[in-house]
Each structure stands twice: as C-alpha cells, then as structure tokens.
Amino acid sequence: MKLTKTQTAAFGIGAVGKDMVYALSASYVMYYYQDILGLSASFVGLILMIARVFDAVNDPFMGILVAKTRTRWGRFRPWLFSGTVLNAVVLYALFAAPDISGKGLMVYFAVIYILWGTTYTMMDIPFWSMIPAVTDTPKDREGLSVVGRTCASVGSAIIIVGTIIAVGALGGGDERRGFALIALIVAAVFLAAEVFCCLKMKEQSLETVQTSTIRQMFGALFSNDQALITVLAILLVNCSLYLTSNLIIYFFKYDIGGEGWKGNYTIFTTVGGAFQILGMMVLYQLLHKKLSNTSLFKVAFFMAAAGYGLILTICFIGLASNILLLCICGAFVFAANGILLVLTTVFLSNSVDYGELKTGKREESVIFSMQTFVVKAASGVAVFLTGIGLDMIGLAGNTDETGEIAEQSANTIMGLRLLMTILPIAGLTIAFIFFVKKFTLTDERVQEIADTLKKQKAGEEK
C-alpha cells in the first residue's frame, strides 16, 4: 500500500497535537499543583512517579490488547479515537482543579493524573503502531517515522515556549484560570488533530500483523546486552533532559525573578527548543560526516556537560540575569540532547541486527516497544527527584496567584542551581561510563554484522 502526501500530513498533524498534550502535562503539572495550588512538591513528585511507572508498565499490555483488536475500522484507529476523546476531557480536568485543598486536593490530583496517563496510553500506543499498518514500503515507513518524530518535537516546543506567556495573557494575571483556559484550547486542538489523522489513515489487512507476548518482549531485551546498554542510556539521557525541563521554570521565577521572568523564560525555552531540533535534524547529520556514531556520542556528552557547567559558573559569578549568556549555554545543552536522542534511537536500531546475529531471531517491534516504556519511566524518575529536591532545598511556592513572587533564601537558590545542573550531569556521566565500558556496536562492527546477516540470508535463499 503506497503512502499518500495527505496521509503523511495527517500523521504529522496528529503527532503535533499528541505531543502538545504530553508536553503540557510533562512540563507544567508539577508547577501547577506545587507552585500554584500549594501541594507538597514531594507528594506531587511521588504521584507523578507512581503514575508514570504504572503507565510505562501498562504499555506492553496495551500494545498486546491493541494488536488483538478486530473491527471494521481497523485495529488502531478505534483506540486512537476513543483514547483521544477521553484524554482530552481528563487533560482539562487536570488543569481545572476544583476549589478544594488539603487531602481532598491530594486525592483529586492522584486520581485525575493516573487517569490522564492511562487514557494517553490508549491513544499513544496505536498512534505509533499504525506506521507498519498503513504502508508496506520500507522507505515510506522510515519517512513516516521521521515526520512523526519531527512534528512531535514541534508540538512539544509550541507548549514549552508559549505556555507561560499565554497563561498570563488569558488569565489576566490569575495563573490558575490561565492554565484552565490553556488546557481547554490544547484539548480542542488535540481532538481536531487526531480526528483528522483517523479519517485520513487507512490500515492494511489485519492478517499481515503478528503479535508478541509480554514474555517475548522482555526476553528479547534481556538476551541482547547491547539493547540493554542502549535502553539504560535512553533512561539516563531522558531523565537528565526531564530534570532540566522540570526545574528551569523555578530557576527563572525565583532565581532570576523580576517582572520580566516570564519573557526571559520564554526566550530561553525558545532557543533551547530550536537548538534541540537543530541538533536532531542538522548537527547530527553534519557531525556524522566527520565522526562515527560512537565518537559523536562522546562529543555530545561533553557538549551537554560543558553547557550545564557554564550555566552553574555564570550563576556563581553573578551573571545569572544575563539572558544572552544563559541562552548560549543552553544552546550547548539542548543541541547535545537532540543529538543524543537521535543516537540512542540509532543504537537501538543497530542492536536489532546484533540480536538477530546472536539469537537467530529478529525482534524489531519488541526492542523498539521498550523505548516508549523507558522514556516514560525516565519521566517518572525525573519528576520524583524534582519533587524531593524542591522540598529538600525548602522552596516555598506562590500559592497566592496574583501576589508578589515569594522570596527564597540564599541556600534555597544555591540548592536550585545545583539541582538544575549537577543532577543532569550525574545522569549523563553514568550513561557515558556504561557506554564507554560496555557498548561495542561501533560503525565498523555494525557494518560487519549487516554483511554477515546478508550472506546468511543469501545462503538460505540458495
């Protein structure tokens, strides 16, 4: 089945809407419930971690349930549509909390957030699983994957860049009301995007798709040592990235402060988002012409570590309010993260060939299904560490939505700076150490494996 331009565009639009929703939750739930509504950061972080880990564990089960679905509309679109409708409703409820406090608000948040994660999984798994079901052409599948990932990054960037300014404008200074209106708008865009995607994507015959069991999924991973190392790298790289995105808003509000903190935050996140996409789409391609993938991983690690180190340095020397310097340092961090995200996907792909040579079985879908599992687990760990860290440093949020920004102690500000820089560096360093010691799939080794597999298949055909 040949893929049309309209279908490609529909898939890209669906990816934009889908990741707008995910970015709103991933980047601002902690801020909304801790800083605006006044819940304990540790409690919010604990619920976020429990929900994300539950969601990650739930992914393989959801994948199998979707794979066993048989309807006249196909296997994936019914889940995509129903999951979208439910998730849009729950998203609004998540950012339009009723006027309650104490234990009532704690229970409300825990229930609604877990529901949000469950309904998001309902639509996220079938969305990406549709790719091999709408076209049988490898080139089209690769192109659709690139379009989906790129458009997802655009959707995420729109939310990260524009939310805080839009919240202030729509809420008239009332952040609580502003977030409710933003959630309503994002939910509507999300619903429209996924409905368009459902209408335009056409699935192939159900008989062409095979399913895997949970045991097969985990068995394939644990029998492939290179896939395990890559999964660990994905976990640590994403955890470091989420730590940065969760903490940076507190840095701009309470460290830099001032009436223009929202504008400075928006400028920084705009530059960061642009350089992350630049790292994925341009820098990786340019540097890979000169460097092997394994060498490029090391370069990207040092770029990110240097960026974090420079941010901490300019804070120590009293230049934290210089937005130009912060953006330059942030460009190193986000461009490096963009490269690392591409590299870990490439390494995971290479580990499929390695596993086939080692075991005789090609577990493409099984290995790649673990990527979503691990990214969600990383998000859960990151928000938990964020919550614990904010309480440990004694950060007091602004529960008075229209009042002055709460002043923090010098120790709290120092703790915030260290959390925002040292923790991500530590995560990336652990990933780097394991990579250097355990990862063996150099570009040369990958080519050798590919040649060997080609010869084996040629021999079998004879």
Solvent accessible surface area in square Angstrom, and as a share of the most:
residue,aa,sasa,rsa
1,M,88,0.39
2,K,162,0.68
3,L,21,0.10
4,T,71,0.41
5,K,182,0.77
6,T,68,0.40
7,Q,15,0.07
8,T,35,0.20
9,A,52,0.40
10,A,0,0.00
11,F,0,0.00
12,G,3,0.03
13,I,80,0.41
14,G,0,0.00
15,A,0,0.00
16,V,32,0.19
17,G,1,0.01
18,K,6,0.02
19,D,25,0.13
20,M,19,0.09
21,V,0,0.00
22,Y,29,0.11
23,A,5,0.04
24,L,0,0.00
25,S,1,0.01
26,A,11,0.08
27,S,12,0.07
28,Y,0,0.00
29,V,1,0.00
30,M,6,0.03
31,Y,2,0.01
32,Y,0,0.00
33,Y,0,0.00
34,Q,12,0.05
35,D,0,0.00
36,I,3,0.02
37,L,24,0.12
38,G,38,0.37
39,L,16,0.08
40,S,59,0.38
41,A,2,0.01
42,S,30,0.20
43,F,42,0.18
44,V,0,0.00
45,G,0,0.00
46,L,72,0.36
47,I,19,0.10
48,L,1,0.01
49,M,45,0.20
50,I,83,0.42
51,A,3,0.02
52,R,7,0.02
53,V,60,0.34
54,F,103,0.43
55,D,8,0.04
56,A,1,0.01
57,V,73,0.42
58,N,34,0.17
59,D,5,0.03
60,P,6,0.04
61,F,115,0.48
62,M,14,0.06
63,G,24,0.23
64,I,31,0.16
65,L,93,0.46
66,V,1,0.01
67,A,16,0.13
68,K,128,0.54
69,T,22,0.13
70,R,134,0.49
71,T,47,0.27
72,R,208,0.76
73,W,149,0.52
74,G,9,0.09
75,R,0,0.00
76,F,9,0.04
77,R,41,0.15
78,P,37,0.23
79,W,53,0.19
80,L,0,0.00
81,F,99,0.41
82,S,42,0.27
83,G,0,0.00
84,T,0,0.00
85,V,55,0.32
86,L,86,0.43
87,N,0,0.00
88,A,8,0.07
89,V,100,0.58
90,V,19,0.11
91,L,0,0.00
92,Y,86,0.33
93,A,27,0.21
94,L,0,0.00
95,F,0,0.00
96,A,31,0.24
97,A,10,0.07
98,P,58,0.36
99,D,132,0.68
100,I,72,0.36
101,S,90,0.58
102,G,45,0.43
103,K,166,0.70
104,G,38,0.37
105,L,4,0.02
106,M,64,0.29
107,V,94,0.54
108,Y,46,0.17
109,F,0,0.00
110,A,20,0.15
111,V,79,0.46
112,I,23,0.12
113,Y,2,0.01
114,I,63,0.32
115,L,83,0.41
116,W,4,0.01
117,G,5,0.05
118,T,44,0.25
119,T,11,0.06
120,Y,6,0.02
121,T,0,0.00
122,M,30,0.14
123,M,0,0.00
124,D,7,0.04
125,I,24,0.12
126,P,0,0.00
127,F,0,0.00
128,W,45,0.16
129,S,38,0.25
130,M,0,0.00
131,I,17,0.09
132,P,66,0.41
133,A,5,0.04
134,V,0,0.00
135,T,0,0.00
136,D,78,0.40
137,T,51,0.30
138,P,105,0.66
139,K,166,0.70
140,D,32,0.16
141,R,86,0.31
142,E,121,0.54
143,G,33,0.32
144,L,1,0.00
145,S,40,0.26
146,V,90,0.51
147,V,45,0.26
148,G,0,0.00
149,R,113,0.41
150,T,33,0.19
151,C,31,0.19
152,A,8,0.06
153,S,23,0.15
154,V,59,0.34
155,G,0,0.00
156,S,27,0.17
157,A,21,0.17
158,I,86,0.44
159,I,6,0.03
160,I,45,0.23
161,V,34,0.19
162,G,29,0.28
163,T,3,0.02
164,I,0,0.00
165,I,80,0.41
166,A,30,0.24
167,V,1,0.00
168,G,18,0.17
169,A,80,0.62
170,L,66,0.33
171,G,6,0.05
172,G,71,0.69
173,G,37,0.36
174,D,40,0.21
175,E,13,0.06
176,R,56,0.20
177,R,133,0.48
178,G,0,0.00
179,F,0,0.00
180,A,17,0.13
181,L,55,0.27
182,I,15,0.08
183,A,0,0.00
184,L,91,0.46
185,I,87,0.44
186,V,6,0.03
187,A,9,0.07
188,A,61,0.47
189,V,63,0.36
190,F,0,0.00
191,L,65,0.32
192,A,66,0.51
193,A,9,0.07
194,E,1,0.00
195,V,47,0.27
196,F,68,0.28
197,C,0,0.00
198,C,14,0.08
199,L,115,0.57
200,K,81,0.34
201,M,0,0.00
202,K,105,0.45
203,E,26,0.12
204,Q,36,0.16
205,S,67,0.43
206,L,37,0.18
207,E,148,0.66
208,T,94,0.54
209,V,52,0.30
210,Q,171,0.76
211,T,61,0.35
212,S,33,0.21
213,T,74,0.43
214,I,43,0.22
215,R,211,0.77
216,Q,94,0.42
217,M,15,0.07
218,F,60,0.25
219,G,40,0.39
220,A,14,0.11
221,L,8,0.04
222,F,131,0.55
223,S,51,0.33
224,N,6,0.03
225,D,59,0.31
226,Q,2,0.01
227,A,0,0.00
228,L,59,0.29
229,I,24,0.12
230,T,2,0.01
231,V,16,0.09
232,L,49,0.24
233,A,6,0.04
234,I,3,0.01
235,L,52,0.26
236,L,27,0.14
237,V,0,0.00
238,N,10,0.05
239,C,13,0.08
240,S,2,0.01
241,L,21,0.11
242,Y,34,0.13
243,L,5,0.03
244,T,5,0.03
245,S,26,0.17
246,N,5,0.02
247,L,1,0.01
248,I,8,0.04
249,I,1,0.01
250,Y,1,0.00
251,F,1,0.00
252,F,0,0.00
253,K,7,0.03
254,Y,18,0.07
255,D,27,0.14
256,I,31,0.16
257,G,15,0.14
258,G,52,0.50
259,E,183,0.82
260,G,44,0.43
261,W,12,0.04
262,K,47,0.20
263,G,30,0.28
264,N,37,0.19
265,Y,4,0.01
266,T,25,0.14
267,I,85,0.43
268,F,5,0.02
269,T,7,0.04
270,T,60,0.35
271,V,39,0.23
272,G,1,0.01
273,G,19,0.18
274,A,58,0.45
275,F,73,0.30
276,Q,34,0.15
277,I,38,0.19
278,L,64,0.32
279,G,0,0.00
280,M,40,0.18
281,M,101,0.45
282,V,62,0.36
283,L,45,0.23
284,Y,17,0.07
285,Q,100,0.44
286,L,95,0.47
287,L,53,0.26
288,H,66,0.30
289,K,160,0.68
290,K,177,0.75
291,L,60,0.30
292,S,32,0.21
293,N,10,0.05
294,T,20,0.11
295,S,43,0.28
296,L,0,0.00
297,F,3,0.01
298,K,80,0.34
299,V,55,0.32
300,A,0,0.00
301,F,17,0.07
302,F,121,0.50
303,M,40,0.18
304,A,0,0.00
305,A,22,0.17
306,A,50,0.38
307,G,0,0.00
308,Y,2,0.01
309,G,28,0.27
310,L,79,0.39
311,I,9,0.04
312,L,23,0.11
313,T,66,0.38
314,I,13,0.06
315,C,3,0.02
316,F,111,0.46
317,I,108,0.55
318,G,60,0.58
319,L,73,0.36
320,A,9,0.07
321,S,81,0.52
322,N,61,0.31
323,I,43,0.22
324,L,121,0.60
325,L,56,0.28
326,L,2,0.01
327,C,12,0.07
328,I,84,0.43
329,C,6,0.03
330,G,1,0.01
331,A,14,0.11
332,F,85,0.35
333,V,1,0.01
334,F,24,0.10
335,A,3,0.02
336,A,0,0.00
337,N,0,0.00
338,G,0,0.00
339,I,0,0.00
340,L,1,0.01
341,L,36,0.18
342,V,30,0.17
343,L,0,0.00
344,T,3,0.02
345,T,54,0.32
346,V,39,0.22
347,F,3,0.01
348,L,0,0.00
349,S,50,0.32
350,N,26,0.13
351,S,0,0.00
352,V,4,0.02
353,D,29,0.15
354,Y,32,0.12
355,G,8,0.08
356,E,23,0.10
357,L,54,0.27
358,K,114,0.48
359,T,69,0.40
360,G,62,0.60
361,K,134,0.57
362,R,107,0.39
363,E,49,0.22
364,E,88,0.39
365,S,83,0.54
366,V,3,0.02
367,I,3,0.01
368,F,62,0.26
369,S,42,0.27
370,M,3,0.01
371,Q,23,0.10
372,T,34,0.20
373,F,38,0.16
374,V,8,0.05
375,V,36,0.21
376,K,6,0.03
377,A,19,0.15
378,A,0,0.00
379,S,1,0.01
380,G,0,0.00
381,V,55,0.32
382,A,0,0.00
383,V,3,0.01
384,F,52,0.22
385,L,63,0.31
386,T,2,0.01
387,G,0,0.00
388,I,57,0.29
389,G,4,0.04
390,L,1,0.00
391,D,61,0.32
392,M,155,0.69
393,I,33,0.17
394,G,48,0.46
395,L,12,0.06
396,A,58,0.45
397,G,22,0.21
398,N,15,0.08
399,T,77,0.45
400,D,90,0.47
401,E,49,0.22
402,T,103,0.60
403,G,35,0.34
404,E,160,0.72
405,I,61,0.31
406,A,31,0.24
407,E,167,0.75
408,Q,22,0.10
409,S,65,0.42
410,A,86,0.67
411,N,127,0.65
412,T,6,0.03
413,I,26,0.13
414,M,68,0.30
415,G,12,0.11
416,L,0,0.00
417,R,37,0.13
418,L,70,0.35
419,L,29,0.14
420,M,3,0.01
421,T,1,0.00
422,I,81,0.41
423,L,56,0.28
424,P,0,0.00
425,I,39,0.20
426,A,43,0.34
427,G,12,0.12
428,L,4,0.02
429,T,47,0.27
430,I,81,0.41
431,A,3,0.02
432,F,36,0.15
433,I,81,0.41
434,F,85,0.36
435,F,8,0.03
436,V,77,0.44
437,K,153,0.65
438,K,110,0.47
439,F,19,0.08
440,T,77,0.45
441,L,1,0.01
442,T,51,0.30
443,D,44,0.23
444,E,115,0.51
445,R,87,0.32
446,V,29,0.17
447,Q,103,0.46
448,E,98,0.44
449,I,2,0.01
450,A,35,0.27
451,D,58,0.30
452,T,52,0.30
453,L,11,0.05
454,K,141,0.60
455,K,151,0.64
456,Q,86,0.38
457,K,92,0.39
458,A,46,0.36
459,G,47,0.45
460,E,142,0.64
461,E,150,0.67
462,K,208,0.88
